[in-house]
Amino acid sequence: MGLNKLSMASTILILVLSNPLLISSQEVEDEHEFNYDTDDEEHGPEKWGEVREEWAACGKGKLQSPIDLSDDRVKVRSHLGLLTRSYRPAAAVLKNRGHDIMLRFEEDAGSISINGTEYRLRQLHWHSPSEHTFRGRRYSLELHMVHQTPDDKNVAVVGILYKLGRPDPFLAEMEGYIKKLEDLVEKEEKVGTVDPRHVKRGSRKYYRYMGSLTVPPCTEGVVWTIVRKIRTVSRKQMNLLREAVHDHFNPNARPIQEINGRTVNLFRPKKLP
C-alpha cells in the first residue's frame, strides 16, 4: 500500500474508532424535523444537532461540510490521481424529498475508485445555491453524486458547482419528470434508464478533503471530491428545482462550516494533454 493509500485509510480508521458521532451513512429523507432557515430557532441549521440525539454531529462535529475552498489554504497534490469512474446506465427513480430533488438508482449504476476503494453510485441530488464556496463565493447550484462502499459503511461524494448560463444537458433530460413532482412531497416518479455518464465534469482538477453529510445526521468520515471547473445551468432549470420542492424560492444550502485544521488537497495533473 502506497503512502497516500495508507494515509487515507488511517484517517478513516481513526475517525471511525474515535468519533462516537459516526452513526449512519444515510441521509435523513424526512425533512419535517429540519430546514435551512437560519432564523428558525428550533429546526434551523444551527439547531440540527439538538433535534435528535443521533444528529449530535451536526452541532459537535469537527469535520463538518460544506466548507470554503480557497487556493491559499489548499495543498497541490499531483499524486492523488485522476478520478476514475466506471458508470453505466441503470433504472432510476426521481423523488421529491421536500428539501431537494433526488435521483435514486434502482440498479447498479457503476462506481468510482478512490485510493483503491470502490464506491458505488447510489443517488444524486441538487442544492441551490451551492453549498461549497470558492473563495467565499456561492454559485447558483451544486450537484452531489453520492457513492457508498458495497457494505454501505463509507461514503464518497462528488460535487459539481454551476453558475447561470447555458442549460445543463443532464438536467435537461430530467426536466419533464421534475415538473411532475412539483409540490408533491415524498412522491416518486420512475424515469426509466438513466446514464450517469451524461453528468459532465469538464475538468480533471478537483479538491479533496474529509468532511460530512450536509444534512442530518451530518455523519463524518465522508470523502469529498469537488470538481474545480464551474459548469453552467440555466435560470429556468435552477428555478424548476426550487419550485418543485415546497420551499419554493428558499435556499436548501447548509451554511459554511469551520475548517478546524483540516487539509484540503487540490489535484492537478503534472501534464494535461
SERO-4910 file (N, C-alpha, C, O; in steps of 0.05 Angstrom, whole numbers):
BEGIN
 pado doro    nc1    nc2    nc3   cac1   cac2   cac3    cc1    cc2    cc3    oc1    oc2    oc3
  Met    A     17    -24      0      0      0      0     18     25      0     36     27     17
  Gly    A     13     44    -18     29     68    -20     23     86      3      4     82     18
  Leu    A     40    107      6     36    126     29      9    140     27     -3    144     48
  Asn    A      1    147      3    -25    161      0    -48    144      9    -66    153     23
  Lys    A    -48    119      0    -69    100      7    -69     95     37    -90     94     50
  Leu    A    -45     92     49    -43     86     77    -53    110     93    -66    106    114
  Ser    A    -46    134     84    -55    158     98    -85    161     99    -97    166    120
  Met    A    -98    157     75   -127    159     74   -140    137     91   -159    142    105
  Ala    A   -130    112     89   -141     90    104   -139     95    134   -157     90    149
  Ser    A   -116    106    142   -111    111    171   -130    133    181   -140    131    203
  Thr    A   -134    154    164   -152    175    172   -180    165    176   -192    172    196
  Ile    A   -190    149    158   -217    138    160   -219    120    185   -239    121    199
  Leu    A   -199    104    190   -199     85    213   -200    101    239   -214     94    257
  Ile    A   -183    122    240   -183    139    265   -210    152    270   -219    153    292
  Leu    A   -222    162    248   -248    174    251   -269    155    262   -284    162    280
  Val    A   -269    131    251   -289    111    259   -285    102    288   -304     99    302
  Leu    A   -260     99    296   -254     89    323   -257    110    344   -264    103    367
  Ser    A   -251    135    337   -250    156    358   -275    173    359   -278    189    378
  Asn    A   -292    172    339   -314    191    338   -341    176    342   -350    163    324
  Pro    A   -353    179    365   -379    166    370   -401    178    354   -423    167    354
  Leu    A   -396    200    340   -418    213    325   -422    199    298   -441    206    284
  Leu    A   -404    180    291   -408    166    266   -429    145    269   -423    122    278
  Ile    A   -454    152    263   -476    134    269   -487    122    244   -492     97    243
  Ser    A   -492    138    223   -505    128    199   -494    142    175   -488    165    175
  Ser    A   -491    126    153   -482    138    128   -505    146    111   -501    155     88
  Gln    A   -530    144    121   -553    150    106   -563    178    112   -565    186    136
  Glu    A   -570    194     92   -582    219     96   -611    216    106   -625    197     98
  Val    A   -619    234    123   -647    234    132   -664    245    109   -659    266     98
  Glu    A   -685    230    102   -702    239     80   -727    254     90   -739    269     74
  Asp    A   -736    249    114   -759    263    125   -750    291    133   -736    295    153
  Glu    A   -759    311    118   -749    338    122   -766    354    142   -762    378    145
  His    A   -786    342    155   -804    356    172   -790    366    198   -799    385    210
  Glu    A   -768    353    205   -754    359    230   -731    378    227   -718    386    247
  Phe    A   -725    386    202   -703    405    198   -709    422    174   -724    414    156
  Asn    A   -696    446    173   -698    463    150   -673    479    147   -654    476    163
  Tyr    A   -672    497    128   -648    513    122   -651    542    130   -635    559    123
  Asp    A   -673    548    145   -678    575    154   -660    583    178   -664    572    200
  Thr    A   -641    600    173   -622    607    195   -635    622    218   -623    624    239
  Asp    A   -659    632    213   -674    647    234   -692    628    251   -703    637    271
  Asp    A   -694    603    243   -711    584    257   -696    574    281   -676    559    278
  Glu    A   -705    580    305   -690    573    329   -696    545    339   -686    536    359
  Glu    A   -713    530    324   -719    503    332   -709    482    312   -699    461    320
  His    A   -712    488    286   -705    469    266   -685    479    246   -679    464    226
  Gly    A   -674    503    249   -655    514    231   -627    501    233   -623    485    252
  Pro    A   -609    506    215   -582    493    214   -567    494    240   -553    475    247
  Glu    A   -569    516    255   -554    518    280   -565    500    302   -552    496    322
  Lys    A   -590    490    297   -603    473    318   -605    444    310   -615    427    325
  Trp    A   -595    437    286   -598    409    277   -587    389    297   -599    368    302
  Gly    A   -564    396    310   -551    378    328   -567    373    354   -560    355    369
  Glu    A   -588    389    359   -603    387    383   -630    374    379   -644    367    398
  Val    A   -638    371    353   -665    360    347   -666    330    355   -686    322    368
  Arg    A   -646    315    348   -645    287    356   -617    280    367   -597    293    359
  Glu    A   -616    261    385   -590    253    396   -571    243    375   -547    248    375
  Glu    A   -583    228    355   -566    216    334   -557    237    314   -541    230    296
  Trp    A   -566    262    317   -557    283    299   -536    301    313   -530    323    303
  Ala    A   -525    292    335   -507    308    350   -483    319    334   -473    340    340
  Ala    A   -474    303    314   -451    312    298   -456    338    284   -437    353    279
  Cys    A   -482    345    278   -488    370    265   -479    394    281   -473    415    270
  Gly    A   -479    390    308   -471    413    325   -443    410    337   -430    430    343
  Lys    A   -435    385    342   -410    380    357   -387    370    339   -364    370    348
  Gly    A   -393    362    315   -373    351    297   -352    371    290   -357    395    288
  Lys    A   -327    361    286   -305    379    278   -297    375    249   -279    390    240
  Leu    A   -310    357    235   -303    352    207   -328    355    190   -335    338    174
  Gln    A   -342    378    193   -367    382    180   -364    395    152   -344    408    146
  Ser    A   -385    390    136   -387    401    109   -413    417    107   -432    411    121
  Pro    A   -413    437     88   -393    444     68   -372    463     80   -375    473    102
  Ile    A   -351    468     64   -331    487     72   -325    506     49   -334    502     26
  Asp    A   -309    527     55   -300    545     34   -274    534     22   -256    526     37
  Leu    A   -271    534     -4   -248    524    -18   -232    548    -29   -240    560    -49
  Ser    A   -210    555    -16   -194    577    -24   -166    568    -32   -155    551    -18
  Asp    A   -156    578    -53   -130    569    -63   -107    573    -43    -87    559    -43
  Asp    A   -110    593    -25    -88    599     -7    -87    580     17    -68    581     33
  Arg    A   -107    562     19   -106    542     41   -104    513     31   -104    495     47
  Val    A   -102    509      5   -100    482     -6    -72    474    -12    -54    491    -15
  Lys    A    -67    448    -12    -41    437    -20    -44    423    -47    -61    405    -50
  Val    A    -28    431    -66    -29    419    -93    -17    391    -91      6    388    -83
  Arg    A    -32    371   -100    -22    343   -100    -27    330   -127    -50    326   -136
  Ser    A     -5    325   -141     -8    313   -168     -9    282   -166    -16    269   -185
  His    A     -2    271   -142     -1    242   -139    -28    230   -131    -30    206   -129
  Leu    A    -49    247   -126    -75    236   -118    -87    219   -141   -101    200   -135
  Gly    A    -81    226   -165    -90    210   -188   -117    220   -199   -132    233   -184
  Leu    A   -122    213   -223   -147    221   -236   -171    207   -222   -168    185   -211
  Leu    A   -194    221   -222   -218    209   -210   -229    189   -230   -241    196   -250
  Thr    A   -224    164   -224   -233    143   -242   -261    135   -237   -269    127   -215
  Arg    A   -278    137   -258   -306    129   -255   -314    108   -276   -305    110   -299
  Ser    A   -329     89   -267   -338     68   -285   -369     66   -282   -379     47   -271
  Tyr    A   -382     86   -293   -411     87   -292   -424     71   -315   -412     66   -335
  Arg    A   -450     64   -311   -465     50   -331   -494     58   -329   -503     66   -307
  Pro    A   -509     57   -351   -538     63   -350   -552     44   -330   -546     21   -328
  Ala    A   -572     55   -316   -587     39   -296   -614     51   -292   -618     75   -295
  Ala    A   -633     34   -284   -660     44   -277   -659     62   -253   -644     58   -234
  Ala    A   -675     84   -254   -674    104   -233   -702    115   -227   -720    113   -243
  Val    A   -704    126   -203   -729    138   -194   -723    166   -184   -703    170   -169
  Leu    A   -739    185   -192   -736    213   -183   -755    217   -159   -779    210   -161
  Lys    A   -745    229   -138   -761    233   -113   -760    262   -104   -738    274   -103
  Asn    A   -783    272    -96   -784    299    -83   -782    294    -53   -801    284    -41
  Arg    A   -759    301    -42   -756    296    -13   -764    320      4   -760    321     28
  Gly    A   -777    340     -9   -785    364      6   -764    385      8   -769    408      3
  His    A   -740    377     15   -718    396     17   -701    395     -8   -684    413    -13
  Asp    A   -704    374    -25   -689    373    -50   -702    352    -69   -720    338    -61
  Ile    A   -692    351    -93   -699    331   -113   -677    311   -115   -654    319   -120
  Met    A   -683    285   -112   -663    265   -112   -668    245   -134   -691    237   -138
  Leu    A   -647    236   -148   -649    215   -168   -636    190   -155   -611    190   -151
  Arg    A   -651    170   -149   -641    146   -136   -639    123   -157   -659    117   -171
  Phe    A   -616    110   -158   -613     88   -177   -623     62   -164   -616     55   -142
  Glu    A   -639     48   -179   -651     23   -170   -634     -1   -178   -639    -23   -169
  Glu    A   -615      3   -196   -597    -18   -205   -568     -8   -202   -564     14   -194
  Asp    A   -550    -26   -208   -521    -19   -207   -514      1   -228   -515     -5   -252
  Ala    A   -508     26   -219   -501     47   -238   -471     51   -240   -462     71   -252
  Gly    A   -456     33   -230   -427     35   -232   -415     48   -207   -428     51   -187
  Ser    A   -390     56   -210   -375     64   -186   -352     83   -193   -346     88   -216
  Ile    A   -340     94   -172   -315    108   -174   -294     94   -157   -302     79   -139
  Ser    A   -269     99   -162   -248     87   -145   -231    109   -133   -221    127   -147
  Ile    A   -228    108   -107   -212    128    -92   -192    113    -75   -200     98    -57
  Asn    A   -167    117    -81   -145    104    -66   -150     74    -64   -144     61    -43
  Gly    A   -159     62    -86   -162     33    -88   -188     23    -76   -193     -1    -77
  Thr    A   -205     41    -65   -231     32    -54   -253     39    -73   -254     60    -85
  Glu    A   -271     19    -77   -294     23    -95   -317     35    -80   -325     25    -59
  Tyr    A   -328     56    -92   -352     69    -81   -373     68   -103   -369     79   -125
  Arg    A   -396     55    -98   -417     52   -118   -436     76   -117   -444     85    -96
  Leu    A   -444     85   -141   -462    108   -143   -490     99   -134   -502     80   -145
  Arg    A   -501    113   -114   -527    106   -103   -549    127   -112   -570    119   -120
  Gln    A   -542    152   -110   -562    173   -116   -548    199   -122   -524    202   -116
  Leu    A   -563    218   -133   -553    245   -136   -575    264   -130   -599    258   -133
  His    A   -568    289   -122   -588    309   -115   -575    336   -118   -551    339   -121
  Trp    A   -592    357   -118   -583    384   -123   -589    403    -99   -609    400    -85
  His    A   -570    422    -95   -574    443    -76   -572    470    -90   -555    474   -108
  Ser    A   -589    489    -82   -588    516    -94   -593    536    -71   -613    535    -58
  Pro    A   -573    555    -68   -548    558    -82   -529    535    -75   -536    516    -61
  Ser    A   -504    538    -85   -484    518    -79   -479    517    -49   -481    537    -35
  Glu    A   -471    494    -39   -464    491    -10   -435    499     -6   -428    515     11
  His    A   -417    487    -22   -389    495    -21   -385    522    -34   -400    529    -53
  Thr    A   -365    536    -26   -359    562    -38   -330    562    -47   -313    548    -36
  Phe    A   -324    578    -67   -297    582    -77   -289    611    -70   -301    630    -80
  Arg    A   -269    613    -51   -260    639    -43   -283    657    -33   -284    681    -39
  Gly    A   -302    644    -19   -324    659     -7   -348    663    -25   -368    673    -16
  Arg    A   -346    654    -50   -368    659    -68   -386    634    -71   -376    612    -75
  Arg    A   -412    638    -67   -431    616    -72   -440    618   -101   -444    640   -112
  Tyr    A   -444    595   -114   -453    594   -141   -483    586   -141   -495    582   -120
  Ser    A   -495    584   -165   -524    581   -167   -534    553   -159   -556    551   -149
  Leu    A   -517    533   -163   -527    505   -160   -503    487   -153   -481    492   -161
  Glu    A   -509    466   -139   -489    445   -133   -502    418   -135   -522    412   -123
  Leu    A   -489    401   -151   -498    373   -154   -481    355   -136   -456    357   -137
  His    A   -494    337   -121   -480    318   -105   -485    290   -116   -508    281   -118
  Met    A   -464    276   -123   -465    248   -132   -456    231   -109   -432    230   -103
  Val    A   -475    217    -96   -469    203    -71   -462    174    -76   -478    159    -89
  His    A   -439    165    -66   -429    138    -70   -425    125    -43   -419    138    -23
  Gln    A   -427     99    -42   -422     83    -18   -406     58    -25   -408     47    -47
  Thr    A   -391     50     -5   -377     24     -8   -398      2     -9   -420      6      0
  Pro    A   -391    -21    -20   -410    -43    -22   -424    -51      4   -447    -60      4
  Asp    A   -410    -47     26   -422    -53     52   -438    -29     64   -449    -31     86
  Asp    A   -440     -7     48   -455     17     55   -445     31     80   -459     47     92
  Lys    A   -420     25     88   -410     37    113   -395     63    108   -393     80    126
  Asn    A   -384     67     84   -368     91     79   -379    105     54   -390     93     36
  Val    A   -377    132     55   -389    149     35   -368    166     21   -350    176     34
  Ala    A   -372    170     -5   -356    188    -20   -375    205    -38   -392    193    -52
  Val    A   -372    231    -37   -390    248    -52   -373    264    -72   -353    276    -66
  Val    A   -383    265    -97   -371    282   -118   -389    306   -121   -413    303   -127
  Gly    A   -378    330   -118   -394    354   -120   -386    370   -145   -363    373   -151
  Ile    A   -406    380   -159   -402    397   -183   -418    422   -179   -442    422   -173
  Leu    A   -405    445   -183   -417    471   -179   -425    483   -207   -411    478   -227
  Tyr    A   -446    500   -207   -456    512   -231   -461    541   -228   -470    550   -206
  Lys    A   -456    557   -249   -464    585   -250   -485    588   -272   -488    570   -289
  Leu    A   -500    610   -272   -520    615   -292   -508    618   -319   -488    631   -323
  Gly    A   -520    605   -339   -510    606   -366   -526    587   -384   -551    587   -383
  Arg    A   -512    572   -400   -525    553   -417   -538    530   -401   -529    524   -379
  Pro    A   -560    519   -411   -573    497   -397   -554    473   -393   -537    468   -409
  Asp    A   -558    459   -370   -542    435   -365   -556    412   -380   -579    407   -375
  Pro    A   -541    397   -396   -553    375   -412   -566    353   -395   -587    343   -402
  Phe    A   -553    346   -373   -564    324   -357   -590    333   -344   -610    318   -344
  Leu    A   -591    357   -333   -616    367   -321   -638    369   -342   -662    365   -337
  Ala    A   -630    375   -367   -650    377   -389   -664    350   -392   -688    350   -399
  Glu    A   -650    328   -388   -662    302   -390   -683    297   -368   -701    281   -372
  Met    A   -680    310   -346   -696    306   -322   -720    325   -320   -738    321   -304
  Glu    A   -720    347   -336   -739    369   -332   -768    359   -332   -783    367   -314
  Gly    A   -776    343   -351   -804    334   -352   -812    319   -328   -835    322   -318
  Tyr    A   -794    302   -317   -801    287   -293   -802    304   -268   -819    300   -251
  Ile    A   -784    324   -267   -784    342   -244   -810    358   -243   -821    362   -221
  Lys    A   -820    366   -265   -845    381   -266   -868    365   -255   -886    376   -242
  Lys    A   -867    339   -259   -889    322   -249   -889    320   -219   -909    313   -207
  Leu    A   -866    326   -206   -863    323   -177   -867    350   -163   -864    351   -138
  Glu    A   -874    371   -177   -876    397   -165   -896    397   -142   -920    390   -145
  Asp    A   -886    404   -118   -902    406    -94   -913    379    -84   -929    379    -65
  Leu    A   -904    357    -95   -913    331    -86   -891    318    -69   -876    301    -78
  Val    A   -891    327    -44   -870    318    -25   -872    288    -20   -894    278    -16
  Glu    A   -849    275    -20   -847    246    -15   -858    230    -38   -861    205    -35
  Lys    A   -864    242    -61   -873    227    -84   -850    219   -102   -830    233   -103
  Glu    A   -853    197   -116   -832    187   -134   -843    185   -162   -867    181   -167
  Glu    A   -824    187   -181   -831    184   -209   -810    167   -223   -786    174   -222
  Lys    A   -818    145   -234   -799    128   -249   -790    142   -274   -806    153   -289
  Val    A   -764    142   -279   -753    156   -302   -740    137   -322   -728    146   -341
  Gly    A   -743    111   -317   -731     92   -336   -701     90   -332   -691     93   -310
  Thr    A   -687     85   -354   -658     82   -352   -644    109   -355   -649    124   -373
  Val    A   -626    114   -336   -611    139   -335   -581    132   -337   -572    114   -324
  Asp    A   -567    147   -353   -538    143   -357   -523    165   -342   -522    187   -351
  Pro    A   -511    158   -318   -496    178   -303   -472    189   -317   -461    209   -308
  Arg    A   -463    176   -338   -441    187   -354   -448    213   -368   -431    227   -378
  His    A   -474    219   -369   -484    244   -381   -479    268   -363   -482    290   -372
  Val    A   -472    262   -338   -465    284   -320   -436    292   -327   -417    277   -323
  Lys    A   -433    316   -337   -407    325   -347   -392    340   -324   -403    356   -309
  Arg    A   -366    334   -323   -349    348   -303   -333    370   -316   -331    392   -306
  Gly    A   -320    364   -339   -306    385   -354   -279    392   -344   -266    410   -355
  Ser    A   -269    378   -324   -242    383   -313   -231    359   -299   -245    344   -287
  Arg    A   -205    356   -301   -191    335   -285   -183    345   -258   -176    328   -240
  Lys    A   -183    370   -254   -175    382   -228   -197    379   -208   -221    383   -215
  Tyr    A   -190    373   -183   -211    372   -162   -199    377   -135   -174    374   -131
  Tyr    A   -216    385   -116   -209    388    -88   -216    362    -74   -236    349    -81
  Arg    A   -201    355    -54   -207    330    -38   -203    337     -9   -182    347      0
  Tyr    A   -222    330      7   -220    333     36   -238    314     51   -257    303     38
  Met    A   -234    311     77   -251    294     93   -272    312    107   -266    331    119
  Gly    A   -298    304    103   -319    320    114   -342    303    124   -338    282    136
  Ser    A   -367    313    119   -391    300    129   -413    303    109   -411    316     89
  Leu    A   -436    289    116   -460    294    101   -469    323    108   -463    333    129
  Thr    A   -482    336     89   -490    364     94   -519    366    103   -529    388    106
  Val    A   -532    343    108   -559    343    120   -557    323    144   -539    307    145
  Pro    A   -575    325    163   -575    306    185   -575    278    175   -588    271    156
  Pro    A   -560    260    189   -547    263    215   -519    276    214   -504    275    233
  Cys    A   -511    287    191   -485    301    188   -461    282    194   -441    291    206
  Thr    A   -464    257    186   -444    237    191   -417    245    180   -415    254    158
  Glu    A   -396    242    196   -369    249    188   -355    225    176   -365    202    177
  Gly    A   -332    229    164   -317    208    151   -323    206    121   -316    187    108
  Val    A   -337    227    110   -344    227     82   -320    238     66   -309    258     72
  Val    A   -313    223     44   -292    232     27   -304    251      5   -320    242    -11
  Trp    A   -297    276      7   -308    296    -12   -289    301    -35   -265    304    -31
  Thr    A   -300    301    -60   -286    309    -84   -302    330    -98   -324    325   -107
  Ile    A   -291    355    -99   -305    377   -111   -291    384   -137   -267    393   -137
  Val    A   -305    381   -160   -293    388   -186   -287    418   -187   -304    434   -179
  Arg    A   -263    425   -196   -255    453   -196   -269    470   -216   -275    493   -212
  Lys    A   -275    458   -239   -288    474   -261   -317    480   -253   -332    463   -244
  Ile    A   -325    505   -258   -353    513   -254   -368    510   -280   -361    522   -300
  Arg    A   -388    493   -280   -404    489   -303   -428    508   -304   -430    525   -286
  Thr    A   -446    505   -323   -468    524   -326   -495    510   -324   -498    487   -331
  Val    A   -515    525   -315   -542    517   -313   -560    541   -320   -552    563   -314
  Ser    A   -582    536   -333   -599    559   -340   -616    568   -316   -620    552   -297
  Arg    A   -625    592   -316   -642    602   -294   -668    586   -293   -678    581   -271
  Lys    A   -678    578   -316   -703    563   -317   -699    536   -303   -716    527   -287
  Gln    A   -676    523   -307   -670    497   -294   -667    500   -264   -678    484   -249
  Met    A   -653    521   -256   -649    526   -227   -676    531   -214   -681    521   -192
  Asn    A   -692    548   -226   -718    555   -214   -736    530   -213   -752    527   -195
  Leu    A   -734    513   -233   -750    488   -234   -744    471   -210   -763    460   -197
  Leu    A   -719    468   -203   -712    452   -179   -722    464   -154   -731    450   -136
  Arg    A   -722    491   -152   -732    504   -128   -762    503   -126   -773    499   -105
  Glu    A   -775    507   -149   -804    507   -149   -816    479   -143   -838    476   -132
  Ala    A   -801    458   -150   -811    431   -147   -814    423   -118   -832    408   -111
  Val    A   -796    434   -101   -799    428    -72   -816    450    -59   -817    472    -69
  His    A   -829    443    -38   -848    462    -27   -835    486    -14   -849    505     -7
  Asp    A   -809    487    -12   -795    510     -2   -795    533    -22   -788    556    -16
  His    A   -803    526    -47   -804    545    -69   -777    560    -72   -758    547    -79
  Phe    A   -776    586    -68   -752    600    -74   -733    604    -50   -715    620    -51
  Asn    A   -737    588    -29   -719    589     -7   -695    571    -13   -698    551    -27
  Pro    A   -672    578     -3   -648    561     -9   -649    535      6   -663    532     26
  Asn    A   -633    515     -4   -631    490     11   -601    483     13   -592    461      8
  Ala    A   -586    503     21   -557    500     25   -549    505     54   -557    525     66
  Arg    A   -534    486     65   -525    489     93   -504    511     95   -488    513     76
  Pro    A   -503    526    116   -482    546    119   -454    534    119   -451    510    126
  Ile    A   -434    550    112   -406    541    112   -397    533    140   -403    547    160
  Gln    A   -382    511    142   -372    501    168   -343    507    172   -329    513    152
  Glu    A   -334    506    196   -306    512    203   -287    490    191   -294    467    190
  Ile    A   -264    499    182   -243    481    172   -232    464    195   -228    440    191
  Asn    A   -227    476    218   -216    462    241   -190    447    235   -186    424    243
  Gly    A   -172    461    220   -145    450    215   -144    428    195   -123    416    191
  Arg    A   -165    422    181   -165    401    160   -147    409    136   -144    432    130
  Thr    A   -136    388    124   -121    392    100   -140    390     76   -155    370     74
  Val    A   -139    409     58   -154    408     33   -134    405     10   -117    423      6
  Asn    A   -136    383     -5   -117    378    -26   -130    386    -53   -154    384    -57
  Leu    A   -113    396    -71   -121    403    -98   -106    384   -117    -81    386   -119
  Phe    A   -120    367   -131   -107    350   -151   -104    365   -177   -123    375   -188
  Arg    A    -79    367   -186    -73    380   -212    -53    362   -226    -30    360   -217
  Pro    A    -61    350   -249    -42    333   -264    -17    348   -271    -18    372   -277
  Lys    A      5    334   -271     30    347   -278     30    356   -307     41    377   -314
  Lys    A     18    340   -324     16    347   -353    -13    342   -362    -24    320   -359
  Leu    A    -24    362   -374    -50    360   -386    -47    356   -416    -32    371   -429
  Pro    A    -62    338   -429    -59    333   -457    -69    357   -473    -68    356   -498
***
